[in-house]
Amino acid sequence: MTTNVFIFSNKLKHQLARHLAFWLIFSLQTVVVATQMKGVADFFVYQSYQAALFFLCSVLPVCIFSVYISLYLLFPFLQKKRYAVFITGIVGLIIFNCVTALFFCVIMRPYICPDCDPINLEEKINMMGNNGINIASFMALVTLGIKFTKNRYLQQIQNRILTRQKITSELKLLKARIQPGFLFETLQVLYYKISADKNQAAEMLLKFSELLSYMLYECDDDCVLIHRELFIINEFIALETMMNETKITITDKVSNYINKKYIPSFILLSLIQNCVIALHNNQHKGLHYLDVKIHTENNMLYCKMNIQPTDGGAIKNVYAGIISTFINRLEIFYINNYKLKFLEEEGEFIITLSLLLLDTFLPNKIEETPATGYTYAHL
């Protein structure tokens, strides 16, 4: 049984093991604290532990009642945010603990202290305060804190799983759509190119099939090799250049060592593709261009895009939406461990991005490091 299973499993045998371990530790700690020894020789004498054991018998039932009443009767009200009922229940539990503690102390008194006088009022108050409040009620609050922390942790894990599933579903939907406008335009251009220029049509068809194959079949894994993503980006830009008059340039400087690293699949391609398509959809006709520069350094990938639309004011909200959607996906793989800037300078949009490259294709989470940080500049 692993530690994670022992702590979080809901199976009955694991729950019983957890609770038994908890009460065993509590019992040992209580006996050790309550045991009084005058010398080393008393360590091996039963009478040294007798009073401590009887004291445990008077405290343990009260603590058990207190803990399980708080866990199974009061904690649900805390979860439902019914705070008035919860606080009232806590007050009632403290009173119950005091009465129960006094009851068990009176029963166990002859065994704990056979030669002591009958219990007076001051001793009764001390017993209720010490056993009922200091021990039993404190144990109830501790277990409530543990239960609340555990549930909060499990909820965070569940939220993360649901978020990842949502992103996966969105990616599948994105692959299913494959930018219908882009698909229709490509097929239309291919139709005319087959008659006008068969050689260029054949080249376009190869690039288009490569792009579709990557988007439909190779993006099922969370991550892909960086050189594969960059190759598809080059194919996409070459295809766009053939189809449209937009000036698109790409420069990538990636070493062979970095080519063996991984990157979340479809992450760069989707950003560049959306930016290019938004540029084409700009209703203001005229000269516009997009320049992409990609390079790597110390396991980091840096990407800079300079976008010059014909009318920046008419399209800036579109790019702001593209960046906002892109951030949501980045947060799944890079928890505050990336740099992203989106700026406008004299009608030109500048997007800069830096990402940590991975050694494996199944990352659970990329921890935050001092070398990187989150930056997002609004327009």
N, C-alpha and C positions, 0 to 999 in steps of 0.2 A: 504494500500500500504506500503510495507516494504521499508527500506532505500536502500537496494540493488536493488530492482525493480525501485525505483525512480531514482537512479543514472545510472543504466546500461541498463534499458529496452529500446528497439527500437520501442515500440508501439507509435503511433502518440500521444495519449493522455498523455502518460508519458513524451514524448519529449516536448510537449507543456507546461506541468506542470513545467518541469525543466527550460525551457527558461523563462517562466513567473516569476518564483521564482527568477531567476538570475537578471532579469531586475527590478523587484520590490525591491530587496535588493540594487541594484545599485542606483535606484532612491531615495530611502529613505536615503541612505548614502550621496548622492549628496545634497539633500535638507537640511539635518542636518548640513553638513559642510558649505554650502552657507548661512544659516540663521544667521542673526545678531540680537541679542537682547541686550537691555540695562538693562533690569531688568526682574524679574519674571512675572510681569504683562504683558509683551510683549508676553509671551508664549501663551496667549489666544487671541491674536489679529491677524487677517488675514494679515494685512499689514506687519507684521513681516516676513511672509513666501512668500509674493508676489514676491519680487525680486528673491528669491531662486527658486521659481517655474518657473518663466520665464527663469531663467538661465538654469534650467533643460530642458526646452523646446528647448533651443538653443544647448544643448550638447547631449541630448539623440538621436536625429536622426543621428547625426554624428557617435556616438558610435555604433548604430545599423548597419549602413552601413559598418562601419569598421570591426565589429566583424563577420558579415555574409559573407562579401567578403573574409576575411581571412580564414574562416572555410570552405566555399564551393567552392571557386575559387583557393586559394593559397595552402591550406593544402594538397590537392591531389598531387601537385608537390613535396611537402616535403616528402610525403609517397613514391613517385616514385624515390626519390633521385635526382630529377632534381633541384639541388640547385641554379644554375645560374638563372633559370626562377623564382624560389621562391624568391630569393633576389631582383631580378628586380621588381617582383610584390610587395614586401614589400616597396621598395622605391617609386613605383608608388602610393601605398596605402597611404603612409605618405603625399605625395603631394596632393592627392585627399582629405585626411582628412583636410589639412590646408585650401584648397579652400572652402570645404563644411562648415567647422567651421566658416570661415569668412562670408560666405553667411548667415548662420542662425543667427550669432551674429548681423549682420546689420539689419536683419528683426526684431529680438527680442529686439534690443537696446532701442527703445522708451518705451517698457514695463518694461525693467529691470531698466533703469535709465532715466526717462522722462525729468529731468532737466539738463541732461548732454549736453555738447557741441557736435557738429558733430565729428565723429571718425576721428582722424588724422592717419598718417602713422605709428607712433610708437605704437599706440593702436591696429592697424590692425595686426602688426607683433606680438604683445603680445597675441592677440586673437588666431591667427593661431598657435603660439607656445604652448599656454596653452591648448586650447580646441582641437586643431588638433593633436598635438604631445603628450603632457603630459597626456591627458585624452583618446582620441579616439585611438591613436596608441598604447598606453600602454594597453588599454583594449583588443585590437586585439592580442597583444603578450601574455597577460594573458590567453585568451581563447584558443589560439593555444597551450600554455603549458598544459592547462587542457585537451584538446583534445588528445594531444600526450601522456600524462601520462595515460589517460583512455584507449586508444588503446593499449598501451604497456602492461598495466595490463591485459586487456582482451586477448591479444595474449599469455601472459604467462600462463593464465588459460587454454586457448585452447591447448597450447603445452603440458601442464601437462595432460590434458584429452587424447590427442592423444598418449602420451607416455604410459599412463595407458592402453589404448586400445591396443597398440602394445604389451605390456607385457602380457595382457590377451590373445591376439591372439597367442602369442608365447607359453603361458602355455597350451592353448588348443591344439596347434600343438604338443607340447611335450607329452601331455596325449594321443593324437591320435597315436603318434609313439610308445610310451611306450618302448623305447630302443629296436628296433627290434632284435638286437643281443642278448640282455638279454632274450627277449621273446622266440626266437628260441632255445637258449641254455636250458632254463628252460623246455620247452616242450620236448626237446630231452632227457634230463636227466630223466624227468618223464616217458617217454616211456620205458627207460631201467630199471628204478627203479620198475615199476609195475611188471616186470617179476622177478627181483632179490630180491627186498625187499618191499613187499606190505605195511607193516606198515610205513616204512619211506616214501614211495610214497604217502600214505594217508596224512601224516603230511605235506609233501611238497606241496601237492595239496591245503590243507587248508590255508597254509601261502601264497601261490601264489594267491589264490582267494581273500584273505583278502587284499593283496597288490593291485590287480587289482581293487577291489571294491573301495578302498580309492582313487586311482589315477583317476578313471573314474567318480565317483559320489560325493565324499566328498570334492573334491578340487574346486568345482564350486564357493564357497564363497571365499572372499578375505582372511579370516583367519579361523583357526580351533583351537580347544583346544590343548594346548601343550602336554597333556598326550596322545592324539590321535596320534599326529605326532610322538612322541617318541615310542609309541607302534608299529607303522608301520615300523619305522626305525629298531627296534629290530627284527621284523618279516623278513624284507628284509635281514638283516645281517645273521640271522639264516638260511634263505633260501640259501644265497650265500655260507655259510659255508658247507651246505650239498652238494652243487653242485661242489664246487671247493676245492682245497687243500690249498688255501690261508688262512693264519692265520688272522682272523678278530675278534677283541674283542671290546666290547662296555660296558661302565660303565656309568650309569646315576643315579644321586642323585637329585631327585626332590621331594619337599615336597607336601603334599596333597593340601595345600593352593595355591601353584604355579600351580598345575594341573588345577585349574579353570581359569587360564590366557590363553590368545590367542596368536597365532603366525601366521604370513603370511603362508598360506597353501602351502605345497610342498617345502618350502624354504630350510629346513635342509635336507629333504629326497633327493631332487634333487642334492644337493652338495655331500652328502655321496655316493649316487648311482653313480654319474659321476666319483667320485674319485675311487670307487671300480672297476667299469668297465674299467677305464683307466689302473688300476693296472693289471687286467686280460689280457688286450689287449697288455701288454708289451711283445714284441716278444722274449725277453731274458728270457728263462726259468730258474727257480731256486727258491730259498727260498725268499719269500717276505711276508710282513705282513702289516696290518693296525690296528691301535689302536685308538679308539674313546672314549673320556671322556667328559661327559656332566654333568654340575651341575648348580644350580641356587642360587642366593643370592640377596636379596633386589630388587625383581622384574626384575632382570637381568638374562639372560641365557648365560652361558659360554660353549663354545665347543672348544675342542682341538683335532686335528687329527695328529697322527704321522704315516707317510707313509714311508715304507722301500721297494722301488722297487729293482729289481735285478740290473738294470742299470739306475741310476737316470739321467745321461746325455741324454739318448735316449728318456726320457719321460717328462723332465721338461717343454718343450714348451707346451705339452698337458695340464699339470696342470696349467700353466700360462693362457692358454685360458679358462679353466674351471673357474678359479678365476675371470677373466675379465668379463665373462658372468654373473657370480654370483653377481658381484658388480653392474652391470646394473639393476638387479632385486632388489637388496637391496635399491638402490637409490629411487625406487618408493615408498617404505613404510617407509624407514628410511632416511630422508634427513640429511645427514652428522651426523647421530646420531647412529653410530655403530663403533666398532673397528674390524679391519680385518688385520691380518698379514699373510704373506706367505713367508716363509724362507726356505733355504736349509742349512743343517748342516751335513757335513761329509756324503754326499750321502743320507741323510734322509730329507724328506719334512715335514715341520711343519706348520699347518694351525691353527691359533687361531682366534676365533670369539666371540664377545659379542653383544647381542641384548637386547633391552628393550621389556619386555613382556607387552601385552595389556590387558586392562579391557573389551574391546568391540571387536566385530568381524567385525566392519565396520570403520576402521580408515581412516580419510581423509588425515591426514599427521601427522607424529611424529616430533614434534618440536625439534630443537637442544638444548641440555642441557649441562651445564658445566661438568656433570659427565661422558659424553661419547664424543668421537671424532673420526674422520676418520683417519685411518692409513693403508697404503698399501705399503708393502715392496716388490719390484720387485726382481726376481731372478738375 
